[in-house]
């Protein structure tokens, strides 16, 4: 009986420690998508879910799927159908 009482009393402390460990002040989420990119995006895309993938430096967004339970990542495209990607400094010169 005493073990159950100790475990019940310690449980909130243990769970609180887990929440504090996962909540780091130094971590940041993805950078917001620039307004210029949002202006280029074709209508009908969920631009509020858009992010830039650092691997290919292209913008992607999440579309809910009728078949899958998880949203499907799709490339963010212009009205002309071109994928929107960031240009590196070396490619621009």
Sine and cosine of phi, psi and omega as CSV:
sin_phi,cos_phi,sin_psi,cos_psi,sin_omega,cos_omega
0.00,0.00,-0.65,0.76,0.01,-1.00
-0.91,0.41,-0.57,0.82,0.03,-1.00
-0.89,0.45,-0.64,0.77,0.01,-1.00
-0.92,0.40,-0.63,0.78,0.01,-1.00
-0.92,0.40,-0.66,0.75,0.02,-1.00
-0.91,0.40,-0.70,0.72,0.01,-1.00
-0.89,0.45,-0.66,0.75,0.02,-1.00
-0.90,0.43,-0.63,0.78,0.02,-1.00
-0.95,0.30,-0.53,0.85,-0.05,-1.00
-1.00,0.09,-0.36,0.93,-0.07,-1.00
-0.84,0.54,-0.74,0.67,0.03,-1.00
-0.88,0.48,-0.58,0.81,0.03,-1.00
-0.92,0.39,-0.67,0.74,0.01,-1.00
-0.91,0.41,-0.70,0.72,0.01,-1.00
-0.92,0.38,-0.60,0.80,0.05,-1.00
-0.90,0.43,-0.59,0.81,0.03,-1.00
-0.92,0.39,-0.60,0.80,0.03,-1.00
-0.91,0.41,-0.68,0.73,0.00,-1.00
-0.91,0.42,-0.64,0.77,-0.01,-1.00
-0.94,0.35,-0.57,0.82,-0.01,-1.00
-0.93,0.36,-0.57,0.82,-0.01,-1.00
-0.99,0.14,-0.18,0.98,-0.06,-1.00
-0.97,-0.26,0.98,0.19,-0.05,-1.00
-1.00,0.02,0.70,-0.71,-0.04,-1.00
-0.95,0.31,-0.46,0.89,-0.08,-1.00
-0.99,0.13,-0.16,0.99,-0.05,-1.00
-1.00,0.05,0.57,-0.82,0.05,-1.00
-0.78,-0.63,0.39,-0.92,0.03,-1.00
-0.99,0.10,-0.16,-0.99,0.03,-1.00
-0.90,0.43,0.49,-0.87,0.01,-1.00
-0.92,0.38,0.55,-0.84,0.04,-1.00
-0.90,0.43,0.52,-0.86,0.01,-1.00
-0.96,0.28,0.77,-0.64,0.00,-1.00
-0.87,0.49,0.50,-0.86,0.01,-1.00
-0.85,0.52,-0.57,0.82,0.00,-1.00
-0.89,0.45,-0.60,0.80,0.03,-1.00
-0.93,0.36,-0.68,0.73,0.03,-1.00
-0.88,0.48,-0.57,0.82,0.02,-1.00
-0.93,0.36,-0.53,0.85,0.01,-1.00
-0.97,0.24,-0.43,0.90,-0.12,-0.99
-0.91,0.42,0.67,-0.74,0.04,-1.00
-0.93,0.37,0.47,-0.88,0.05,-1.00
-0.91,0.41,0.38,-0.93,0.06,-1.00
1.00,0.00,0.05,1.00,0.04,-1.00
-0.96,-0.26,0.56,-0.83,-0.01,-1.00
-0.99,0.16,0.97,0.24,-0.08,-1.00
-0.91,0.41,-0.34,0.94,0.04,-1.00
-0.93,0.37,-0.25,0.97,0.05,-1.00
-0.97,-0.23,0.08,1.00,-0.12,-0.99
-0.95,0.31,0.50,-0.87,0.07,-1.00
-0.45,-0.89,0.31,-0.95,0.07,-1.00
-0.98,-0.18,0.79,-0.62,0.06,-1.00
-0.99,0.14,0.88,-0.48,-0.03,-1.00
-0.90,0.43,-0.38,0.92,-0.02,-1.00
-0.92,0.38,-0.68,0.73,-0.03,-1.00
-0.91,-0.42,-0.05,1.00,0.00,-1.00
0.84,0.54,0.50,0.87,0.06,-1.00
-0.93,-0.36,0.41,-0.91,-0.02,-1.00
-1.00,-0.04,0.64,-0.77,-0.02,-1.00
-0.76,-0.65,0.37,-0.93,0.10,-1.00
-0.65,-0.76,0.26,-0.96,-0.01,-1.00
-0.97,-0.24,0.77,-0.64,0.06,-1.00
-0.90,-0.43,0.78,-0.62,0.07,-1.00
-0.87,0.49,0.61,-0.79,-0.03,-1.00
-0.94,-0.33,0.64,-0.77,0.05,-1.00
-0.98,0.20,-0.37,0.93,-0.05,-1.00
-0.99,-0.14,-0.76,0.65,-0.02,-1.00
-0.99,0.12,0.39,-0.92,0.06,-1.00
-1.00,0.09,-0.43,0.90,0.01,-1.00
-0.99,-0.11,0.51,-0.86,0.06,-1.00
-0.89,0.46,0.47,-0.88,-0.04,-1.00
-0.98,-0.19,0.81,-0.58,0.07,-1.00
-0.97,0.25,0.76,-0.65,0.03,-1.00
-0.78,-0.63,0.49,-0.87,0.05,-1.00
-0.93,0.37,0.65,-0.76,0.09,-1.00
-0.97,0.24,0.80,-0.60,-0.11,-0.99
-0.85,-0.53,0.40,-0.92,0.09,-1.00
-0.98,0.17,0.08,-1.00,0.05,-1.00
-0.90,0.44,-0.40,0.92,0.04,-1.00
-1.00,0.08,-0.05,1.00,0.05,-1.00
1.00,-0.04,0.07,1.00,0.01,-1.00
-1.00,0.09,0.63,-0.78,0.04,-1.00
-0.95,0.32,0.63,-0.77,-0.02,-1.00
-1.00,-0.05,0.88,-0.48,0.00,-1.00
-0.75,-0.66,0.44,-0.90,0.07,-1.00
-0.99,0.16,0.60,-0.80,0.02,-1.00
-1.00,-0.08,0.78,-0.62,0.03,-1.00
-0.96,0.27,0.36,-0.93,-0.03,-1.00
-0.89,0.46,-0.59,0.81,-0.01,-1.00
-0.94,0.33,-0.55,0.83,0.01,-1.00
-0.97,0.25,-0.45,0.89,-0.04,-1.00
-0.97,0.25,-0.41,0.91,-0.04,-1.00
-1.00,-0.08,0.00,0.00,0.00,0.00
